[in-house]
Amino acid sequence: MGLELDIEEIRGRFGNGICCAMSVFGELAELMGMDKELARKIASGFCGHYEHNNFCGCVSGAKMALGMKYGPSKLGDNDKAVVLKEKIKAFEEEFIAEFGSIRCPEILGGLDPSVQEDRPSIIEQDLFRRTCSDAVCFAVELVSEMLEEEE
């Protein structure tokens, strides 16, 4: 597709108010004709994995983007619902193959950002900026390819 991602810029967002869900959906927004800042605002409700069954925010942001293109919007759009489900499954399978899971604690080597005692180790190991930024780039690249596919 040719989305130019600046890994250092993405890394710089962590700790500066932009979580992984916001990064992924924000990067993909313009491909779908949506303002990046609006996309980030929408995705901001999906920061903090512990509120969402430990799902990685990259997965949440990816699902939002896939839903924008492939999701149903009217009564009776059952065929679209099936297509969206298939796209999400394909995304999750590739994400799991790359990172071992779609859940934060498993991606972060057993450390859970919602557990106060784990946060110093996460910060010391720079996992948010290092691991999470890699996951953002992977998710954006994968979903951008998926968005090019026919429905």
Secondary structure as a PSIPRED ss2 file (coil, helix, strand):
# PSIPRED VFORMAT (PSIPRED V4.0)

   1 M C   1.000  0.000  0.000
   2 G C   1.000  0.000  0.000
   3 L C   1.000  0.000  0.000
   4 E C   1.000  0.000  0.000
   5 L C   1.000  0.000  0.000
   6 D C   1.000  0.000  0.000
   7 I H   0.000  1.000  0.000
   8 E H   0.000  1.000  0.000
   9 E H   0.000  1.000  0.000
  10 I H   0.000  1.000  0.000
  11 R H   0.000  1.000  0.000
  12 G H   0.000  1.000  0.000
  13 R H   0.000  1.000  0.000
  14 F C   1.000  0.000  0.000
  15 G C   1.000  0.000  0.000
  16 N C   1.000  0.000  0.000
  17 G C   1.000  0.000  0.000
  18 I C   1.000  0.000  0.000
  19 C C   1.000  0.000  0.000
  20 C H   0.000  1.000  0.000
  21 A H   0.000  1.000  0.000
  22 M H   0.000  1.000  0.000
  23 S H   0.000  1.000  0.000
  24 V H   0.000  1.000  0.000
  25 F H   0.000  1.000  0.000
  26 G H   0.000  1.000  0.000
  27 E H   0.000  1.000  0.000
  28 L H   0.000  1.000  0.000
  29 A H   0.000  1.000  0.000
  30 E H   0.000  1.000  0.000
  31 L H   0.000  1.000  0.000
  32 M H   0.000  1.000  0.000
  33 G C   1.000  0.000  0.000
  34 M C   1.000  0.000  0.000
  35 D C   1.000  0.000  0.000
  36 K H   0.000  1.000  0.000
  37 E H   0.000  1.000  0.000
  38 L H   0.000  1.000  0.000
  39 A H   0.000  1.000  0.000
  40 R H   0.000  1.000  0.000
  41 K H   0.000  1.000  0.000
  42 I H   0.000  1.000  0.000
  43 A H   0.000  1.000  0.000
  44 S H   0.000  1.000  0.000
  45 G H   0.000  1.000  0.000
  46 F H   0.000  1.000  0.000
  47 C C   1.000  0.000  0.000
  48 G C   1.000  0.000  0.000
  49 H H   0.000  1.000  0.000
  50 Y H   0.000  1.000  0.000
  51 E H   0.000  1.000  0.000
  52 H C   1.000  0.000  0.000
  53 N C   1.000  0.000  0.000
  54 N C   1.000  0.000  0.000
  55 F E   0.000  0.000  1.000
  56 C C   1.000  0.000  0.000
  57 G H   0.000  1.000  0.000
  58 C H   0.000  1.000  0.000
  59 V H   0.000  1.000  0.000
  60 S H   0.000  1.000  0.000
  61 G H   0.000  1.000  0.000
  62 A H   0.000  1.000  0.000
  63 K H   0.000  1.000  0.000
  64 M H   0.000  1.000  0.000
  65 A H   0.000  1.000  0.000
  66 L H   0.000  1.000  0.000
  67 G H   0.000  1.000  0.000
  68 M H   0.000  1.000  0.000
  69 K H   0.000  1.000  0.000
  70 Y H   0.000  1.000  0.000
  71 G C   1.000  0.000  0.000
  72 P C   1.000  0.000  0.000
  73 S C   1.000  0.000  0.000
  74 K C   1.000  0.000  0.000
  75 L C   1.000  0.000  0.000
  76 G C   1.000  0.000  0.000
  77 D C   1.000  0.000  0.000
  78 N H   0.000  1.000  0.000
  79 D H   0.000  1.000  0.000
  80 K H   0.000  1.000  0.000
  81 A H   0.000  1.000  0.000
  82 V H   0.000  1.000  0.000
  83 V H   0.000  1.000  0.000
  84 L H   0.000  1.000  0.000
  85 K H   0.000  1.000  0.000
  86 E H   0.000  1.000  0.000
  87 K H   0.000  1.000  0.000
  88 I H   0.000  1.000  0.000
  89 K H   0.000  1.000  0.000
  90 A H   0.000  1.000  0.000
  91 F H   0.000  1.000  0.000
  92 E H   0.000  1.000  0.000
  93 E H   0.000  1.000  0.000
  94 E H   0.000  1.000  0.000
  95 F H   0.000  1.000  0.000
  96 I H   0.000  1.000  0.000
  97 A H   0.000  1.000  0.000
  98 E H   0.000  1.000  0.000
  99 F H   0.000  1.000  0.000
 100 G C   1.000  0.000  0.000
 101 S C   1.000  0.000  0.000
 102 I C   1.000  0.000  0.000
 103 R E   0.000  0.000  1.000
 104 C H   0.000  1.000  0.000
 105 P H   0.000  1.000  0.000
 106 E H   0.000  1.000  0.000
 107 I H   0.000  1.000  0.000
 108 L C   1.000  0.000  0.000
 109 G C   1.000  0.000  0.000
 110 G C   1.000  0.000  0.000
 111 L C   1.000  0.000  0.000
 112 D C   1.000  0.000  0.000
 113 P C   1.000  0.000  0.000
 114 S C   1.000  0.000  0.000
 115 V C   1.000  0.000  0.000
 116 Q C   1.000  0.000  0.000
 117 E C   1.000  0.000  0.000
 118 D C   1.000  0.000  0.000
 119 R H   0.000  1.000  0.000
 120 P H   0.000  1.000  0.000
 121 S H   0.000  1.000  0.000
 122 I H   0.000  1.000  0.000
 123 I H   0.000  1.000  0.000
 124 E H   0.000  1.000  0.000
 125 Q C   1.000  0.000  0.000
 126 D C   1.000  0.000  0.000
 127 L H   0.000  1.000  0.000
 128 F H   0.000  1.000  0.000
 129 R H   0.000  1.000  0.000
 130 R H   0.000  1.000  0.000
 131 T H   0.000  1.000  0.000
 132 C H   0.000  1.000  0.000
 133 S H   0.000  1.000  0.000
 134 D H   0.000  1.000  0.000
 135 A H   0.000  1.000  0.000
 136 V H   0.000  1.000  0.000
 137 C H   0.000  1.000  0.000
 138 F H   0.000  1.000  0.000
 139 A H   0.000  1.000  0.000
 140 V H   0.000  1.000  0.000
 141 E H   0.000  1.000  0.000
 142 L H   0.000  1.000  0.000
 143 V H   0.000  1.000  0.000
 144 S H   0.000  1.000  0.000
 145 E H   0.000  1.000  0.000
 146 M H   0.000  1.000  0.000
 147 L H   0.000  1.000  0.000
 148 E H   0.000  1.000  0.000
 149 E C   1.000  0.000  0.000
 150 E C   1.000  0.000  0.000
 151 E C   1.000  0.000  0.000
